[in-house]
Amino acid sequence: MDRNPSPPLPSPDQDEEKGAGGDCIGSTVYSKHWLFGVLSRLIQIVNPENTKSSSDDEEQQMELDEEMENEICRVWDMSMDEDVALFLQEFNAPDIFMGVLAKSKCPRLREICVGILGNMACFQQICMSISSDKNLGQMLLHCLYDSDPPTLLETSRLLLTCLSQTEVASVWVERIREYPAVYDSICFIMSSSTNVDLLVKVGEVVDKLFDLDEKLMLEWIRNGAVQPLDPPQEDSEEQPVFKIVPCVLEAAKQVRSENPEGLDVYMHILQLLTTVDDGIQAIVQCPDTGKDTWNLLFDLVCHEFCQSDDPPIILQEQKTVLASVYSVLSAIYASRAEQEYLKIEEVDLPLIDSLIRVLQNMEHCQKKPENSVDSNTEETKKSDLTQDDFHLKILKDISCEFLSNIFQILTKETVAQGLKEGQLSKEKCSCAFQNLLPFYSPVIEDFLKILHEVDKTLADDLEKSFPSLKAQT
């Protein structure tokens, strides 16, 4: 990995090609010879003829000459073109960039080189080549230890690109598993960075990793639970022990107001964690972590998402993040008997209000427009609705299960309070019944028994509206 990068090979019959228009890269108007020149100068930057360095030289190495920066940035832009990317691959540009990453101390140059590799990795053939290069893979993972946010952003973008290609995803998962320090680096970024773009991209990497490999997710969950056997020496600096859930929460709080898509990503990470028992325990076992998680998510659904003054169609924008948030809240709520912060009854009615509002808005979103445009084909309309219906169905299933769990433990006093404050009005109860029946019939029947004691008239009206309940009671 420390060897000098090979210079680009000279083009055969260079002079003849130049006259015949052969200087163009593929079908582009970009010049091969100009690109050769830039790559050659790039090699010279990291391999100067005079190897003796002074403090002045080191300072110069931290900065990039303006002309060179402009030229290498042009290459960065050009590399989005597949012909250019293939040409760079053919002439060993990844080796040159690896040499830059190994030797250069210039943050801007490192950022650009990783960015070019990220563009090149968007093309399957090149991505497979980059991914199969073990030395380059190690060097790119080492870039996650960088202190420069733009370099970290480009590294995360490249990793996400590779993880999103099924042919090479497993290679990167195993490579990341072999480097435990990657966990610490990612947790450090999530817990301390204020760069929202970086946090979103790192979150997407973590989300993709957990979605691809449950084993890796379990390892990362357990990492924070393992304490060092030997206490630190008095003169040694104590290394922080990162736990995945607090780091994810900190990042979520940071992106919350500035990037809704980023918040969606971090909520989905939490949802993935709750798909395994160790993940649920990582959230609820530590009182501070559990309370922080609950408070953040409770605040989101009760004071931010799908509010009473929002148009019902807002649900289309928020359906995926709401599904994740409700799923995590439901998992924590299921352990309420063990958690002091969930024993207060004040949480039940606001949650019922939020869940029923979502179900009401869902009915509005699923109504078919009366005047459909004839020019739209039936196939187009079906394809547009299928994806929306799929995500709305997931949200409905999660919402109904969570709502039924809350209904099961409602007391007479809470029902009376809900009737007084409006969370359990006739309209809202009807919506809840409409969605919970027939699957959760026993829950509704038990709720009606309590309602009979509190407001017999309302209970009788609901039974008339839902005859199946009357027949069973």
C-alpha positions as CSV (number, residue, x, y, z in Angstrom):
1,M,0.0,0.0,0.0
2,D,3.0,2.3,0.4
3,R,4.3,1.8,-3.1
4,N,4.3,4.7,-5.6
5,P,1.3,4.8,-7.8
6,S,1.9,3.9,-11.4
7,P,1.7,6.7,-14.0
8,P,-0.9,6.5,-16.7
9,L,0.2,4.5,-19.7
10,P,0.9,6.5,-22.9
11,S,-1.7,6.2,-25.6
12,P,-0.4,4.2,-28.6
13,D,-0.2,6.2,-31.9
14,Q,-0.8,9.3,-29.9
15,D,0.0,11.8,-32.6
16,E,-2.0,10.0,-35.3
17,E,-5.0,9.8,-33.1
18,K,-4.8,13.5,-32.2
19,G,-5.2,14.5,-35.8
20,A,-8.2,12.2,-36.3
21,G,-10.2,13.2,-33.3
22,G,-8.9,10.2,-31.3
23,D,-8.0,12.4,-28.4
24,C,-11.6,12.3,-27.2
25,I,-12.6,10.0,-24.4
26,G,-15.3,7.7,-25.7
27,S,-18.2,9.6,-27.1
28,T,-17.3,12.7,-24.9
29,V,-15.5,15.8,-25.9
30,Y,-13.0,15.4,-23.0
31,S,-9.4,15.2,-24.0
32,K,-7.3,12.1,-23.1
33,H,-4.1,14.0,-23.2
34,W,-5.3,16.7,-20.9
35,L,-6.4,14.0,-18.4
36,F,-3.0,12.3,-18.7
37,G,-1.4,15.6,-17.8
38,V,-3.6,16.1,-14.7
39,L,-3.0,12.6,-13.5
40,S,0.8,13.0,-14.1
41,R,0.8,16.2,-12.1
42,L,-1.2,14.5,-9.3
43,I,1.5,11.8,-9.1
44,Q,4.2,14.5,-8.8
45,I,2.4,16.1,-5.9
46,V,2.6,13.0,-3.8
47,N,6.0,11.8,-5.2
48,P,8.1,15.0,-5.6
49,E,11.6,14.4,-7.0
50,N,13.2,16.1,-4.0
51,T,12.2,13.8,-1.1
52,K,13.8,16.0,1.6
53,S,11.1,17.8,3.5
54,S,11.2,21.0,5.6
55,S,8.5,22.6,7.7
56,D,7.7,24.9,4.8
57,D,7.2,21.9,2.5
58,E,4.9,20.3,5.0
59,E,2.8,23.4,5.1
60,Q,2.6,23.4,1.3
61,Q,1.5,19.8,1.4
62,M,-1.5,20.8,3.4
63,E,-2.7,23.2,0.7
64,L,-3.6,22.6,-2.9
65,D,-2.4,24.9,-5.7
66,E,-5.4,26.8,-7.1
67,E,-4.7,25.8,-10.7
68,M,-4.3,22.1,-9.7
69,E,-7.4,22.2,-7.6
70,N,-9.4,23.6,-10.5
71,E,-8.1,20.9,-12.8
72,I,-8.6,18.0,-10.5
73,C,-12.1,19.3,-9.7
74,R,-12.9,19.1,-13.4
75,V,-11.8,15.5,-13.3
76,W,-14.2,15.0,-10.4
77,D,-17.1,16.5,-12.5
78,M,-16.0,14.5,-15.6
79,S,-15.9,11.2,-13.6
80,M,-19.7,11.2,-13.5
81,D,-19.6,10.2,-17.2
82,E,-19.3,6.5,-17.7
83,D,-16.8,6.8,-20.6
84,V,-14.5,8.9,-18.4
85,A,-14.9,6.6,-15.4
86,L,-14.0,3.6,-17.5
87,F,-11.0,5.5,-19.0
88,L,-9.8,6.4,-15.5
89,Q,-10.1,2.7,-14.5
90,E,-8.2,1.6,-17.6
91,F,-5.3,3.8,-16.8
92,N,-5.0,2.8,-13.1
93,A,-6.4,6.0,-11.7
94,P,-7.6,4.2,-8.5
95,D,-4.0,3.3,-7.8
96,I,-3.0,6.9,-8.2
97,F,-5.8,8.0,-5.9
98,M,-4.7,5.4,-3.4
99,G,-1.2,6.8,-3.4
100,V,-2.7,10.2,-2.7
101,L,-4.7,8.9,0.2
102,A,-1.6,7.1,1.6
103,K,0.8,10.1,1.3
104,S,-1.0,13.4,1.0
105,K,-1.8,15.5,4.1
106,C,-4.0,17.9,2.0
107,P,-7.6,17.6,3.1
108,R,-9.0,19.1,-0.1
109,L,-7.0,16.8,-2.3
110,R,-8.0,13.7,-0.3
111,E,-11.7,14.8,-0.5
112,I,-11.5,15.1,-4.2
113,C,-9.8,11.8,-4.8
114,V,-12.3,9.9,-2.7
115,G,-15.1,11.9,-4.5
116,I,-13.8,10.8,-7.9
117,L,-13.7,7.2,-6.7
118,G,-17.3,7.6,-5.4
119,N,-18.4,8.7,-8.9
120,M,-16.6,5.9,-10.5
121,A,-18.2,3.3,-8.2
122,C,-21.6,4.3,-9.5
123,F,-20.9,2.1,-12.5
124,Q,-21.2,-1.7,-11.8
125,Q,-18.0,-2.9,-13.6
126,I,-15.8,-0.3,-11.9
127,C,-17.5,-0.8,-8.5
128,M,-16.7,-4.5,-8.7
129,S,-13.0,-3.7,-9.5
130,I,-12.7,-1.1,-6.7
131,S,-14.3,-3.5,-4.2
132,S,-12.1,-6.4,-5.1
133,D,-8.9,-4.4,-4.4
134,K,-8.2,-5.3,-0.8
135,N,-5.5,-2.6,-0.3
136,L,-7.8,0.1,-1.7
137,G,-10.7,-1.1,0.4
138,Q,-8.5,-0.9,3.6
139,M,-7.4,2.6,2.6
140,L,-10.9,3.8,2.1
141,L,-12.0,2.4,5.5
142,H,-9.1,4.3,7.0
143,C,-10.5,7.5,5.6
144,L,-13.4,7.1,8.1
145,Y,-10.8,8.0,10.8
146,D,-10.1,11.3,9.0
147,S,-10.9,14.5,10.9
148,D,-12.0,16.4,7.7
149,P,-15.8,16.4,7.4
150,P,-15.8,16.8,3.6
151,T,-13.5,13.8,3.2
152,L,-15.7,11.8,5.7
153,L,-18.8,12.8,3.6
154,E,-17.3,11.6,0.3
155,T,-16.0,8.4,2.0
156,S,-19.5,7.7,3.4
157,R,-21.0,8.4,0.0
158,L,-18.6,5.9,-1.7
159,L,-19.3,3.2,1.0
160,L,-23.1,3.7,0.5
161,T,-22.7,3.3,-3.2
162,C,-20.8,0.1,-2.9
163,L,-23.2,-1.3,-0.2
164,S,-26.1,-0.6,-2.5
165,Q,-24.7,-2.8,-5.3
166,T,-25.7,-6.4,-4.5
167,E,-22.7,-7.9,-6.3
168,V,-20.2,-6.4,-3.9
169,A,-22.3,-5.5,-0.7
170,S,-21.2,-8.6,1.2
171,V,-17.5,-7.8,0.5
172,W,-17.8,-4.5,2.2
173,V,-19.9,-5.9,5.1
174,E,-17.1,-8.5,5.8
175,R,-14.4,-5.8,5.4
176,I,-16.1,-3.5,7.9
177,R,-16.6,-6.5,10.3
178,E,-12.8,-7.1,10.1
179,Y,-12.1,-3.5,11.2
180,P,-13.8,-2.9,14.7
181,A,-12.4,0.7,14.7
182,V,-15.0,1.5,12.0
183,Y,-17.7,1.2,14.7
184,D,-15.9,3.7,16.9
185,S,-15.4,6.1,14.0
186,I,-19.0,6.0,12.9
187,C,-20.3,6.3,16.5
188,F,-17.9,9.3,17.1
189,I,-19.3,11.0,14.0
190,M,-22.9,10.4,15.0
191,S,-22.4,11.5,18.6
192,S,-20.2,14.6,18.0
193,S,-20.6,16.0,14.5
194,T,-22.8,19.1,13.7
195,N,-22.4,18.6,10.0
196,V,-26.0,17.6,8.9
197,D,-25.0,16.4,5.5
198,L,-22.4,14.1,7.0
199,L,-24.7,12.8,9.6
200,V,-27.4,12.0,7.1
201,K,-24.9,10.1,4.8
202,V,-23.3,8.2,7.8
203,G,-26.9,7.3,8.9
204,E,-27.6,5.9,5.5
205,V,-24.5,3.8,5.7
206,V,-25.5,2.4,9.1
207,D,-29.1,1.8,8.0
208,K,-27.9,-0.1,4.9
209,L,-25.4,-2.1,6.9
210,F,-28.0,-3.1,9.5
211,D,-30.5,-3.9,6.7
212,L,-28.0,-6.1,5.0
213,D,-26.5,-8.0,7.9
214,E,-28.2,-8.7,11.2
215,K,-25.1,-10.4,12.6
216,L,-23.1,-7.1,12.2
217,M,-26.0,-5.2,13.8
218,L,-25.9,-7.5,16.8
219,E,-22.1,-7.1,17.0
220,W,-22.5,-3.3,17.1
221,I,-25.3,-3.5,19.7
222,R,-23.1,-5.6,21.9
223,N,-20.0,-3.5,21.4
224,G,-21.1,-0.8,23.8
225,A,-22.1,-3.4,26.4
226,V,-18.6,-4.8,26.7
227,Q,-16.5,-3.0,29.3
228,P,-12.7,-3.2,29.2
229,L,-11.4,-5.8,31.6
230,D,-8.4,-3.8,32.8
231,P,-8.9,-0.3,34.2
232,P,-7.0,2.5,32.4
233,Q,-3.6,3.5,33.8
234,E,-3.3,6.8,35.6
235,D,-1.2,8.3,32.9
236,S,-3.2,6.9,29.9
237,E,-6.1,8.7,28.2
238,E,-9.3,6.8,28.8
239,Q,-11.0,5.8,25.5
240,P,-14.7,6.5,25.3
241,V,-17.0,3.5,25.2
242,F,-19.6,4.1,22.5
243,K,-23.0,2.7,22.6
244,I,-25.0,2.6,19.4
245,V,-28.4,3.8,20.7
246,P,-27.2,7.1,22.4
247,C,-25.1,7.8,19.3
248,V,-28.1,7.3,17.0
249,L,-30.3,9.5,19.2
250,E,-27.7,12.3,19.3
251,A,-27.5,12.3,15.5
252,A,-31.3,12.2,15.2
253,K,-31.6,15.3,17.4
254,Q,-29.0,17.1,15.3
255,V,-30.7,16.4,11.9
256,R,-34.3,16.7,13.2
257,S,-35.0,20.4,12.4
258,E,-32.8,20.6,9.3
259,N,-33.3,17.4,7.3
260,P,-36.6,15.4,7.5
261,E,-35.1,12.7,5.3
262,G,-32.2,12.3,7.6
263,L,-34.5,12.0,10.6
264,D,-36.4,9.3,8.7
265,V,-33.1,7.4,8.2
266,Y,-32.2,7.5,11.9
267,M,-35.8,6.4,13.0
268,H,-35.5,3.5,10.6
269,I,-32.1,2.5,12.3
270,L,-33.9,2.5,15.7
271,Q,-36.7,0.4,14.1
272,L,-34.1,-2.1,12.8
273,L,-32.6,-2.3,16.3
274,T,-36.0,-3.3,17.8
275,T,-36.2,-6.3,15.4
276,V,-33.8,-8.2,17.7
277,D,-34.2,-8.7,21.4
278,D,-30.7,-7.4,22.1
279,G,-31.6,-4.2,20.3
280,I,-34.8,-3.7,22.4
281,Q,-32.8,-4.3,25.6
282,A,-30.1,-1.9,24.5
283,I,-32.8,0.8,24.4
284,V,-34.9,0.0,27.5
285,Q,-32.4,-1.6,29.9
286,C,-30.5,1.7,30.5
287,P,-33.0,4.0,32.1
288,D,-31.4,7.2,30.7
289,T,-31.2,5.7,27.1
290,G,-34.8,4.4,27.3
291,K,-36.2,7.7,28.6
292,D,-34.3,9.7,26.0
293,T,-35.5,7.5,23.2
294,W,-39.1,7.6,24.5
295,N,-39.1,11.4,25.0
296,L,-37.7,12.2,21.6
297,L,-40.1,9.9,19.7
298,F,-43.1,10.8,21.9
299,D,-42.5,14.5,21.2
300,L,-42.3,13.8,17.5
301,V,-45.7,12.1,17.2
302,C,-47.5,14.3,19.7
303,H,-46.1,17.7,18.7
304,E,-44.6,17.5,15.3
305,F,-45.9,14.8,12.9
306,C,-49.4,14.7,11.6
307,Q,-50.9,17.5,13.8
308,S,-54.5,18.5,13.9
309,D,-53.8,21.7,11.9
310,D,-51.9,19.8,9.2
311,P,-53.7,18.8,5.9
312,P,-54.5,15.1,5.8
313,I,-52.3,14.6,2.8
314,I,-49.3,15.4,5.0
315,L,-49.4,11.7,5.8
316,Q,-48.1,10.8,2.4
317,E,-44.9,12.7,3.3
318,Q,-44.6,11.3,6.8
319,K,-45.8,7.7,6.4
320,T,-42.4,6.0,6.5
321,V,-41.0,7.9,9.4
322,L,-44.2,7.6,11.4
323,A,-44.1,3.8,10.8
324,S,-40.6,3.6,12.2
325,V,-41.4,5.9,15.2
326,Y,-44.6,4.1,16.2
327,S,-42.8,0.7,15.8
328,V,-40.1,1.8,18.3
329,L,-42.5,3.4,20.7
330,S,-44.6,0.2,20.6
331,A,-41.6,-1.9,21.4
332,I,-40.7,0.3,24.4
333,Y,-44.3,0.5,25.5
334,A,-44.5,-3.3,25.6
335,S,-41.9,-3.2,28.4
336,R,-43.7,-0.5,30.4
337,A,-44.2,-2.7,33.5
338,E,-40.4,-2.5,34.0
339,Q,-39.9,1.2,33.1
340,E,-40.7,3.9,35.6
341,Y,-40.9,6.6,32.9
342,L,-43.8,4.8,31.2
343,K,-45.9,4.2,34.3
344,I,-47.4,7.7,34.2
345,E,-50.9,7.5,32.5
346,E,-50.4,10.9,30.8
347,V,-48.7,9.1,27.9
348,D,-51.8,7.0,26.9
349,L,-54.3,9.7,25.7
350,P,-51.8,11.8,23.7
351,L,-50.7,8.6,21.9
352,I,-54.3,7.5,21.3
353,D,-55.0,11.0,19.8
354,S,-52.0,10.8,17.6
355,L,-52.7,7.2,16.4
356,I,-56.4,7.9,15.6
357,R,-55.5,11.1,13.8
358,V,-53.1,9.1,11.6
359,L,-55.8,6.5,10.9
360,Q,-58.3,9.3,10.0
361,N,-55.9,10.9,7.6
362,M,-55.2,7.5,6.1
363,E,-58.8,7.1,5.2
364,H,-58.7,10.5,3.4
365,C,-55.5,9.6,1.5
366,Q,-56.9,6.3,0.3
367,K,-60.0,7.8,-1.1
368,K,-60.0,7.5,-4.9
369,P,-60.4,10.9,-6.7
370,E,-63.9,11.2,-8.2
371,N,-62.7,12.9,-11.4
372,S,-59.7,10.9,-12.7
373,V,-57.9,12.1,-15.8
374,D,-58.8,9.9,-18.7
375,S,-55.4,10.3,-20.3
376,N,-53.8,8.3,-17.5
377,T,-53.6,4.6,-18.3
378,E,-54.9,2.1,-15.9
379,E,-51.4,0.7,-15.5
380,T,-49.9,4.1,-14.6
381,K,-52.6,4.7,-12.0
382,K,-52.0,1.2,-10.5
383,S,-48.2,1.7,-10.3
384,D,-48.6,5.1,-8.7
385,L,-50.9,3.8,-6.1
386,T,-49.2,0.5,-5.3
387,Q,-46.2,2.0,-3.6
388,D,-48.3,4.5,-1.7
389,D,-50.7,1.8,-0.6
390,F,-47.9,-0.5,0.5
391,H,-46.3,2.1,2.8
392,L,-49.7,3.2,4.1
393,K,-50.6,-0.4,4.8
394,I,-47.4,-0.9,6.8
395,L,-48.2,2.3,8.8
396,K,-51.8,1.1,9.4
397,D,-50.7,-2.3,10.6
398,I,-48.2,-0.8,13.1
399,S,-50.7,1.9,14.2
400,C,-53.5,-0.6,14.8
401,E,-51.3,-3.0,16.8
402,F,-49.9,-0.1,18.9
403,L,-53.4,1.3,19.5
404,S,-54.8,-2.1,20.5
405,N,-52.0,-2.4,23.1
406,I,-52.9,0.9,24.6
407,F,-56.6,0.1,24.6
408,Q,-55.9,-3.1,26.6
409,I,-54.6,-1.3,29.6
410,L,-57.0,1.7,29.7
411,T,-58.5,2.3,33.1
412,K,-62.0,3.7,33.9
413,E,-60.4,6.9,35.0
414,T,-58.3,7.3,31.8
415,V,-61.4,6.6,29.6
416,A,-63.4,9.3,31.5
417,Q,-60.6,11.8,31.1
418,G,-60.4,10.9,27.3
419,L,-64.1,11.5,26.9
420,K,-63.8,14.9,28.7
421,E,-60.8,16.1,26.8
422,G,-61.9,14.7,23.4
423,Q,-59.3,12.0,22.6
424,L,-62.1,9.4,22.9
425,S,-65.0,11.2,21.2
426,K,-67.6,9.3,19.3
427,E,-66.0,10.2,16.0
428,K,-62.5,9.0,17.2
429,C,-63.8,5.9,18.8
430,S,-65.7,5.0,15.6
431,C,-62.5,5.5,13.6
432,A,-60.6,3.3,16.0
433,F,-63.3,0.6,15.9
434,Q,-63.4,0.7,12.1
435,N,-59.7,0.0,11.9
436,L,-59.3,-2.4,14.8
437,L,-62.2,-4.7,13.9
438,P,-62.5,-7.6,13.3
439,F,-58.9,-8.5,14.0
440,Y,-58.8,-6.9,17.5
441,S,-62.4,-7.7,18.5
442,P,-61.5,-8.9,22.1
443,V,-59.7,-5.6,22.8
444,I,-62.7,-3.6,21.6
445,E,-65.1,-5.7,23.6
446,D,-63.2,-5.1,26.8
447,F,-62.9,-1.4,26.0
448,L,-66.7,-1.3,25.6
449,K,-67.3,-2.8,29.0
450,I,-65.3,0.0,30.6
451,L,-67.1,2.6,28.4
452,H,-70.5,1.3,29.5
453,E,-69.6,2.2,33.0
454,V,-68.4,5.7,32.1
455,D,-70.8,6.7,29.3
456,K,-73.5,4.1,28.6
457,T,-75.1,6.3,25.8
458,L,-71.9,6.4,23.8
459,A,-71.3,2.7,24.3
460,D,-74.8,1.9,23.1
461,D,-74.4,4.2,20.0
462,L,-71.1,2.5,19.1
463,E,-72.7,-0.9,19.5
464,K,-75.4,0.1,17.1
465,S,-72.9,1.4,14.6
466,F,-70.9,-1.9,14.8
467,P,-73.5,-4.7,15.0
468,S,-70.9,-7.5,15.0
469,L,-70.0,-6.3,18.5
470,K,-73.6,-6.5,19.8
471,A,-73.9,-10.0,18.5
472,Q,-70.8,-11.1,20.4
473,T,-71.5,-9.5,23.7
